[in-house]
Amino acid sequence: MPRPAIGYENYVRIRLGGWRLWMHKDLPGSGKTVLSEDGLFDGVRGPFQKIPSSRYARVFKCSLSLPGRIEHFYLKQYLHRSACDFVKHLFRPSRAMRSLKATLLLARNGLAAPPVIAVGEDRQFFFRTRCFVVTSQVEQASPVYAWLGRLPADERRTRVRRRDFIRRLGSTVGRMHAREICHGDLRPGNVLAADTADGWQFYLIDNERTIGHKHLPHRLRVKNLVQIGMLTDDQISRTDRMRFFQAYLQENPSQSARRRSLAAVVLARIRQRLAGKTPVFVAHPA
């Protein structure tokens, strides 16, 4: 897996026909094979497996044969949501480039995201007609809600691990907000967790709308806390929510004075959104 990149200096810019590619320096070769979707294994790439995604993206899982190893990765192609969306990209970076920018922002602030190994933009005159991002697969990582299902609260052997999981998740979200960063869609399917030798490690995905602020607006703080809290009572208890919030506040002591009102607002909005339905989580790997 390529090392997490801190800056653009870790990427090489390549032109390939109408495509402009930014390739991580740790990835041997030109990376031309990531553009193919012929479903064949030729010793360089493996078959592309399509996985569930939003209406405005196509996501594939694949493998790439490198000297001495095989890397697994996700390729996410962004689709234009409307004609207006197509025109807007004349004046701002593509969603693929914004995803790379956000990944570097998170890395500089001590937060983790799956390493971006390639970004591609297909340009016709002034228009970006297509774009994609390729990220490395994080080994042994699963979405937050999947781990909570594997760590039942009523079993002694998993109770301690579950509590540590909740606290570390709260610390991760708290650290992100303490760095004045807001995630674009912090639902439990967009946070991956891996049980490592150093404890729980969390990875933020779907980062094209993740941005940094000079001062994080309160409404965005609440928005993220509501998003990550979109778990039913069967998945997370009220006590676990309290553990999460306490760990969050340790990273954000400036919010301690309003902790009661903040917790009340967040919980009320979660209850309102969950009323009468069970959330469906789709994990977007890129």
HELIX and SHEET records of a PDB file:
HELIX    1   1 TYR A    8  ASN A   10  5                                   3    
HELIX    2   2 LYS A   32  LEU A   35  5                                   4    
HELIX    3   3 ALA A   83  LYS A   88  1                                   6    
HELIX    4   4 ARG A   95  ARG A  108  1                                  14    
HELIX    5   5 VAL A  144  ARG A  150  1                                   7    
HELIX    6   6 ARG A  156  ALA A  178  1                                  23    
HELIX    7   7 PRO A  188  ASN A  190  5                                   3    
HELIX    8   8 HIS A  218  ILE A  228  1                                  11    
HELIX    9   9 ARG A  238  GLU A  251  1                                  14    
HELIX   10  10 PRO A  253  ARG A  258  5                                   6    
HELIX   11  11 ARG A  259  LEU A  274  1                                  16    
SHEET    1   A 7 TYR A  11  LEU A  16  0                                        
SHEET    2   A 7 TRP A  19  HIS A  24 -1                                        
SHEET    3   A 7 VAL A 116  GLN A 124 -1                                        
SHEET    4   A 7 PHE A 127  SER A 136 -1                                        
SHEET    5   A 7 ARG A  69  TYR A  78 -1                                        
SHEET    6   A 7 ALA A  57  LEU A  66 -1                                        
SHEET    7   A 7 GLN A  49  ILE A  51 -1                                        
SHEET    1   B 3 ALA A 141  PRO A 143  0                                        
SHEET    2   B 3 VAL A 191  THR A 196 -1                                        
SHEET    3   B 3 GLY A 199  LEU A 204 -1                                        
SHEET    1   C 2 ILE A 181  CYS A 182  0                                        
SHEET    2   C 2 ILE A 211  GLY A 212 -1                                        
END                                                                             
